[in-house]
Amino acid sequence: MTSVRARRPSDRREQISANARTLFAERGFHSVRMSDIAEATGITPRALYRHYANKHALLSHVLFEAQGAFLSALPQLTPGYDPARLPADLHAMARASMAVPHMALLWKREARHLDPDGSRTLRARLNDMVSGLADAIRLRRPDLRSVEVSVRAWAAIAVLNSHAEAPPGTADDEQTAALLSAAALAVVDHDLRAGDSGARPRPAGRAPASRREQLIAVAADTFQRNGFDGASVDGIAAEAGLAGPAIYRYFDSKTAMLVAIADRFSEWVSLETIRALRTAPSDAGAPAAMVAGYVGLAAEAVNLLAVTVTEAHHLPPDAAERLAKARGEHLQEWAHWTRVVRPERSDSATQLLAHTARVLVDDTVRTPRAMHAEGAVDALARAATAVLETAVNRPLRTTREG
């Protein structure tokens, strides 16, 4: 009997891309082999190479595919664009983002592995996203200064892509899209408020004399630039001015440095939360105070934040569990005190918006283009507070009108 060769699925390339996206998100780029992707797709590695020349080519495809879906949903600012359409446009952007799982997570964590041309293209397209949204914001909010428009555009993009790291079970897809578009609109529309956000003065640049503190700072900078896999103990020691073996007086491994960074940032966040609750003028003012404290800390210790957010999957199980618990408790504080301001919201909405507000801060504060201008820290604190306190008890427009 003559055997019949199975027909190759017409969407094989898309299957490969989807499986690669999931594996890169779960394990990190360096920890995934082409054979892992082939196995997940049910094909041989040789068959995989018919579609993609190497793992870097596959990563490029995954990242650009995700960006393309989001770019296609941006407001089309043709002559006569009505800024009243922006709520519907934001909803369309949320839906486009949700159609590509793990999109923002991969941008943030794995884009460093692109070749120089790919990296430049990715950044240029991201800047196009923000510029397009900023133009729409200017039409809707002509009262805003340039720094406010810039921060709100970057923050709204972060909000619309925050679902990639959302806690499981917070809401179904349609509820999530509605909440995220409402939160992004709150970022755009919230009123300017006078007064100090609680952010710190600009640091003077002095550093501790302690060798251990110097190593933590150098390790955080190195992990932030190169990723945990791309850093070496010898390289960190050399940058700190130590001979290789001397570093082991302070840390017995690269992993121990990562644990110290994550623990340090978690403890500082706890301190800022306690300080905010002690000094907030009222229960209703507690959410804004906590957000301001977190934004100030994130802006000052941006490398610690970046490493904690992007390299946590390299932590050993006990440290990873400790970090997850601390970050969960932090969100619970935000959610608890926000219920004073928004008691009408469901618990799932409050949890998701607390998560979204923190992702907004974590993403935007690590974006130099968003944070370079005077007043950016205050603007970011206001935007994150607006998300945390988003009202969701009114109907949302979810269709575009011509």
C-alpha atoms as one frame of an Amber mdcrd trajectory, in Angstrom:
protein
   0.000   0.000   0.000   1.418   3.374  -0.921   1.785   5.776   1.985   0.462
   9.282   1.621   2.698  12.104   2.812   0.966  14.348   5.321   0.260  17.768
   3.923   2.215  20.575   5.575  -0.216  22.949   7.345  -0.550  26.281   5.566
  -0.077  28.118   8.858   3.098  26.283   9.931   5.127  29.488  10.033   2.511
  31.108  12.284   2.489  28.026  14.550   6.248  28.252  14.924   6.045  31.961
  15.698   3.341  31.462  18.341   5.253  28.653  20.059   8.494  30.629  19.995
   6.729  33.636  21.499   5.395  31.516  24.363   8.733  29.810  25.056  10.719
  33.061  24.914   8.271  34.590  27.397   8.340  31.618  29.766  12.077  30.815
  29.742  13.926  33.773  28.257  15.637  33.931  24.862  18.943  32.376  25.944
  17.255  29.408  27.624  15.261  28.359  24.551  16.797  26.174  21.832  15.568
  25.820  18.293  14.947  22.144  19.083  12.588  23.213  21.903  10.560  25.294
  19.455  10.536  22.467  16.922   9.321  20.004  19.553   6.547  22.374  20.670
   5.428  22.659  17.036   5.614  18.920  16.363   8.288  19.147  13.665  11.979
  18.361  13.359  14.661  21.037  13.830  15.561  20.591  10.166  11.995  21.446
   9.174  12.098  24.488  11.449  15.155  25.855   9.634  13.188  25.851   6.375
  11.156  28.703   7.847  13.708  30.598   9.972  17.466  30.738   9.478  18.269
  30.912  13.188  16.876  31.825  16.586  17.671  35.525  16.162  15.682  35.626
  12.921  12.773  34.002  14.732  12.970  36.522  17.582  12.975  39.381  15.065
   9.867  37.987  13.394   8.069  37.559  16.726   8.836  41.104  17.870   8.050
  42.830  14.575   4.855  40.813  14.124   3.666  41.950  17.546   4.548  45.569
  16.857   2.831  45.491  13.485  -0.479  44.432  15.017  -0.362  47.329  17.446
   0.781  49.905  14.881  -2.145  49.023  12.639  -4.564  50.030  15.414  -3.073
  53.480  16.058  -5.346  56.478  15.459  -5.225  57.582  11.833  -4.684  61.321
  12.122  -6.089  62.315   8.773  -7.197  65.932   8.286 -10.302  66.522  10.333
  -9.544  63.805  12.898 -12.055  64.159  15.732 -10.349  63.713  19.135 -13.695
  62.512  20.479 -12.846  59.272  18.672  -9.868  58.640  20.930 -11.748  56.438
  23.476 -12.787  54.068  20.681  -9.286  54.150  19.200  -7.778  53.266  22.580
 -10.154  50.327  22.859  -9.087  49.111  19.406  -5.440  49.388  20.476  -6.132
  47.366  23.621  -7.797  44.650  21.554  -4.883  44.607  19.087  -2.380  44.250
  21.904  -4.332  41.436  23.529  -4.450  39.556  20.221  -0.676  38.958  20.495
   0.122  37.368  23.888   3.375  38.329  25.648   3.996  41.227  23.241   5.112
  43.837  25.764   7.009  41.341  27.916   9.161  40.344  24.947   9.760  43.959
  23.901  10.984  44.788  27.386  13.095  41.740  28.069  14.290  40.191  24.832
  14.747  43.093  22.384  18.347  43.468  23.556  19.146  40.246  21.663  18.302
  41.735  18.265  21.116  42.671  15.904  21.889  46.418  15.658  19.690  46.952
  12.590  16.789  45.104  14.173  17.190  47.008  17.407  17.139  50.356  15.598
  14.048  49.351  13.634  12.228  48.192  16.762  13.011  51.456  18.578  11.975
  53.542  15.570   8.643  51.752  15.334   8.049  52.136  19.072   8.784  55.849
  18.767   6.311  56.009  15.862   3.647  54.475  18.112   4.232  57.016  20.830
   4.445  59.951  18.406   1.173  58.971  16.758  -0.619  58.727  20.073   0.986
  61.959  21.300  -0.391  63.781  18.255  -3.893  62.543  19.089  -3.446  63.609
  22.725  -2.420  67.126  21.638  -5.631  67.441  19.655  -7.712  66.253  22.599
  -5.753  68.139  25.286  -4.331  71.366  23.820  -3.863  72.656  27.394  -1.010
  70.232  28.152   2.675  71.115  28.152   5.031  69.042  26.001   6.330  66.997
  28.942   2.774  66.097  29.960   1.893  64.992  26.420   5.047  62.877  26.150
   4.655  61.149  29.510   0.948  60.518  28.919   1.631  58.986  25.510   4.317
  56.638  26.847   2.172  55.819  29.871  -0.904  55.056  27.763   1.129  52.686
  25.578   2.325  50.913  28.738  -1.248  50.641  30.020  -2.548  49.155  26.780
   0.187  46.507  26.838   0.105  45.702  30.551  -2.100  42.616  30.181   0.952
  40.466  29.324   1.886  40.358  33.012  -1.580  40.591  34.536  -2.421  38.286
  37.445  -4.403  35.260  36.262  -8.156  35.323  36.626  -8.552  39.102  36.935
 -11.057  39.471  34.077 -12.010  37.957  30.753 -10.643  39.398  27.507 -13.520
  41.787  26.804 -13.567  43.075  30.383  -9.798  43.483  30.287  -9.890  45.425
  27.015 -12.589  47.713  28.421 -10.665  48.296  31.652  -7.369  48.954  29.884
  -8.915  51.391  27.422 -10.662  53.184  30.307  -7.357  53.361  32.183  -5.525
  54.674  29.108  -8.221  57.317  28.676  -7.778  58.273  32.343  -4.074  58.780
  31.622  -4.939  61.123  28.749  -7.797  63.011  30.387  -6.848  63.397  34.054
  -6.641  66.959  35.333  -3.391  68.653  36.202  -2.985  68.912  39.957  -0.809
  71.442  41.675   1.602  70.410  44.369   4.619  68.219  44.922   4.308  64.539
  44.035   6.709  63.554  46.784   9.503  62.741  44.351  13.064  63.164  45.530
  15.499  65.927  44.582  17.995  65.124  41.837  20.797  62.922  43.298  24.182
  64.573  43.835  26.038  61.551  42.475  27.915  60.451  45.600  28.291  56.676
  45.989  28.925  54.514  49.083  32.503  53.527  49.870  31.361  49.992  50.748
  32.679  47.429  48.264  29.509  45.357  48.621  27.343  48.363  47.744  29.568
  49.165  44.780  29.232  45.599  43.524  25.446  45.690  43.825  25.376  48.928
  41.811  27.733  47.598  39.123  25.902  44.266  38.905  22.552  46.031  38.535
  23.913  48.218  35.741  25.493  45.222  33.988  22.404  43.013  34.261  20.249
  45.895  33.031  22.440  46.469  29.956  23.378  42.913  29.040  20.870  40.684
  30.789  21.743  38.114  33.438  22.938  35.581  30.855  25.126  38.179  29.160
  26.990  39.179  32.341  29.985  37.498  33.981  31.396  37.590  37.500  34.823
  38.581  36.154  33.331  41.419  34.120  31.422  42.776  37.120  34.529  42.515
  39.308  36.663  44.330  36.737  34.143  47.147  36.359  34.089  47.528  40.143
  37.898  47.669  40.236  38.387  44.265  41.858  40.535  41.311  40.882  38.304
  38.370  39.972  38.710  36.238  43.126  38.203  39.225  45.452  34.535  39.427
  44.511  33.860  36.138  46.312  34.447  37.832  49.665  31.114  39.542  49.080
  29.095  37.251  46.794  29.616  33.570  46.099  28.026  33.679  42.636  26.378
  35.830  39.990  23.044  34.489  41.191  23.757  35.757  44.714  24.165  39.262
  43.286  20.835  38.989  41.495  19.153  37.856  44.717  20.670  40.823  46.582
  19.340  43.233  43.943  15.812  41.805  44.040  15.744  41.729  47.849  17.109
  45.276  48.050  14.477  46.703  45.739  11.664  44.825  47.500  12.712  46.162
  50.899  12.936  49.711  49.575   9.449  49.405  48.096   8.138  48.240  51.478
   9.782  51.204  53.186   8.286  53.658  50.676   4.840  52.127  51.144   5.030
  52.450  54.933   6.320  56.020  54.647   3.500  56.978  52.267   0.818  55.532
  54.537   2.247  57.382  57.536   2.378  60.733  55.777  -0.731  60.668  53.534
  -3.116  63.472  54.553  -6.155  61.165  54.540  -7.264  57.644  53.657  -8.427
  58.943  50.283  -4.986  60.459  49.713  -3.151  57.204  50.444  -3.187  55.828
  46.859  -1.630  58.985  45.406   0.963  59.067  48.199   1.942  55.432  47.649
   2.195  55.917  43.892   4.332  59.047  44.313   6.685  57.192  46.636   7.008
  54.282  44.239   7.593  56.534  41.227  10.259  58.477  43.101  12.022  55.274
  44.136  11.771  53.770  40.657  13.240  56.901  39.069  16.103  57.001  41.565
  16.893  53.260  41.568  15.986  52.547  37.963  18.619  49.819  37.474  17.433
  47.908  40.541  13.875  48.154  39.253  14.813  47.107  35.718  16.684  44.018
  36.877  13.943  43.043  39.311  11.352  43.287  36.537  13.238  41.714  33.627
  15.591  39.162  35.211  13.419  37.624  37.943  13.053  34.386  35.965  16.747
  33.715  36.727  16.215  33.792  40.505  16.440  30.515  42.456  13.045  29.186
  43.595  13.176  30.510  47.174  14.181  34.018  46.092  11.641  34.020  43.256
   8.892  33.035  45.683   9.982  35.742  48.121   9.949  38.384  45.380   6.555
  37.287  44.047   5.093  37.438  47.550   6.526  40.906  48.206   5.284  42.287
  44.892   1.884  40.735  45.483   1.631  42.326  48.929   2.621  45.669  47.415
  -0.240  45.471  44.921  -2.640  44.455  47.681  -1.798  47.674  49.552  -2.542
  49.733  46.458  -5.789  47.843  45.891  -6.868  48.066  49.547  -6.501  51.832
  49.827  -7.906  52.485  46.359 -11.180  50.899  47.469 -11.605  53.949  49.716
 -11.642  56.134  46.593 -13.497  53.720  44.298 -15.713  51.503  46.497 -18.102
  50.879  43.607 -15.576  48.909  41.553 -15.393  45.119  41.546 -12.429  43.452
  43.220 -11.225  42.101  39.873 -11.249  45.586  38.328  -9.398  47.057  41.303
  -6.765  44.302  41.195  -6.219  44.669  37.462  -5.939  48.460  37.641  -3.454
  48.258  40.523  -1.348  45.912  38.423  -1.724  48.178  35.392  -0.676  51.280
  37.326   2.507  49.591  38.500   3.357  48.278  35.033   2.850  51.822  33.738
   5.477  53.064  36.202   7.871  50.155  35.658   7.813  50.605  31.884   7.764
  54.379  31.575  10.419  55.156  34.157  12.861  52.949  32.215  12.292  54.934
  29.014  14.803  57.811  28.795  12.826  59.571  26.046   9.849  59.748  28.384
  11.720  60.803  31.516  14.382  63.261  30.359  12.326  66.453  30.729  11.891
  68.457  33.911   8.623  67.503  35.553   8.449  63.999  34.065   8.518  62.266
  37.467   5.577  64.324  38.728   3.688  63.756  35.466   4.261  60.009  35.716
   3.021  59.900  39.311  -0.165  61.726  38.282  -0.718  59.372  35.344  -0.269
  56.246  37.468  -2.624  57.603  40.130  -5.211  58.307  37.433  -5.023  54.660
  36.361  -5.272  53.403  39.928  -8.358  55.551  40.520 -10.011  54.955  37.121
 -13.799  55.091  37.226 -15.303  52.128  35.399 -18.986  52.514  36.275 -19.891
  54.290  33.060 -20.480  52.644  29.658 -17.514  52.617  27.303 -17.635  53.269
  23.581 -16.042  50.262  21.935 -16.628  50.873  18.232 -14.940  53.319  15.905
 -17.008  55.810  14.059 -15.970  57.392  10.787
